[in-house]
């Protein structure tokens, strides 16, 4: 296993790319901690998991700002350059790149390695629970999106853009639990998912003035 200094160098190089609150370096740290927790239980390669997690969203701000179409594809290219620059083990570079290429929820790409499955799981777990709800409304505010509009029903299939924050929870967040790969992630998701359901029930009652 590589020395911690290697990942500190990767962290420092990646942090300059995180400029929005919904995909900030705080998000990366949460995903990092979750990924390590899952990786240790699932006996995955920690070097690949750590590197891919730290770098998985380096291109996210560029997509949000309309500069690129797919942050997963562009981020994978950027990650390769960063890893080669710091002399990351060559035999692991492409494995990290694959993890980043397939991590995105919307793309629905299949993870071919345990490490890629773990990055998918950790990234998706950060969408669920109290933190996930906070991120939905942070992004909704950034996009000037309505919190809730009862006249706009949730879409049956998430297409990458919800019309209200509450609809985003229905269209995407509540579906995350059924997309996870590892047993460890599925176990973590159960309580987080339940919290989201409880929040929605409470929110809708307050919205109607029932409580």
Buried (B, 14 or more C-beta within 10 A) or exposed (E): EBEEEBBEBBBEBBEEBBEBBBBBBEBBBBBBEBBBBBBEBBEBBBBBBBBBBBBBBBBBBBBBEEEBEBBBBBBBBBBBEBBEEEEBBEEBBBBBBBBBBBBBBEEEBEBEBBBBBBBBBBBBBBBBBEBBBEBBBBBBEEEEBEEBEEEEEBBEEBEEEBBBBBBBBBBBBBBBBEBBBBEBBBEBBEEBBEBBEEBBEEBEEEEEEEE
